[in-house]
Every structure is written in C-alpha cells, then in structure tokens.
Amino acid sequence: MAVQPIRLFPDPVLRTPAAPVETFDKELRRLVKDLTETMVDAPGAGLAAPQIGVSLRVFTYWVDDELGHLVNPDLDLSEDVQDGEEGCLSVPGMAFDTRRARSVVARGMNMHGEPVVISGSDLLARCVQHETDHLDGIIFIDRLDAEGRKEAMRQIRQAEWFADQAIAVSPHPISSRWL
C-alpha cells in the first residue's frame, strides 16, 4: 500500500476511457488499497484508477463514513436531478455547480470479483457518477454549461498547479533539415 501521486488536468490518462477489469488478483487488490490510501490522504470523497495513472475501471469512495470501492460499474440513474457544488482531486482547489442525477444504483464487483450493488442519493450519487465519469474519460467540467465551462477553464489556466506542470517536450532531436 502506498499513497500515489494524483494526475492533474489535462493529463491524457484522464481523457482516456479505462479498460474493464478482467483479472481479480493480488495486483487488483493492491490497486484498490493504493486508491483508498491516496483518497483518504488527499482527502477526497472518491478516486478513480485513471487519477493515479492506471487505466482500469475501478474507483473508491468515502462518503458519510462509508468507505468502499467498485469495479466495472454500471449505473442506473434517476430522472430526478440535483445541482450542487462539485470538485475534483485532479482539478485541485476548484469547485463548480454541476448537475447530476439525484440518486443512483450502481452495479459492479468488488476486488474479489463478487457482485456489489451501491444505492444512494445526494452526495453518494454525485460521487459515484463523478468517479464513473473518470472511467469514461470525462471530467466534471465537461458537465458544465458553456458559460460555466468557460469560467472553469479560465480559473484552471490561472491556477498555480496548472502553470507548474511540466511542458511536454518531444524526445526527438530538433533538426533544421525538416524545416
């Protein structure tokens, strides 16, 4: 078990749909433990595997003193919606009003491959939807209306953590013969 670095927007792993888990082994149990420890350390209400650079359909949650995880989630969402403040460990220090279904029934498996059903509303429903979005390559700012997304991107570009990210540099030598 170890606290892992959390990937920050716009890391490409956050935009890549995660692969379904097919093998329920010691490595998966280690991943769930790392996710849990990292989420609790942050602290956060949830954390998806892509947020620590692992492109698998697994997330952990910690809502209302309920600590858990879900592998390969499939969601049934209510038609009733809620608007509320939402933040993300991959977009630190920011929160924006985001519309979500008020309740959710999530089906999947635990780290041992046994069936699990999570039913919840309000914060738990928001968390489960948010983390499942991460598994689909969606970040919560994608759920904002055009004006909200524009404001979120403005704030992100001004954030110190965004400016501190290393600029990607090509590993290939630069040669004037290609100019």
Protein Blocks (a to p, Z undefined) as FASTA:
>chain_A
ZZddddddfbfklmpccdddfbdcfklmmmmmmmmmmmmmmpcfbdcfklnopacddddd
deehiacddehiacdddfbdcddddddfklghiacdddddfbdcdddddfkopacdddde
hjlmmmmmmmmmmmnopafklmpcfklmmmmmmmmmmpmklmmpccdddfbdcdfklZZ
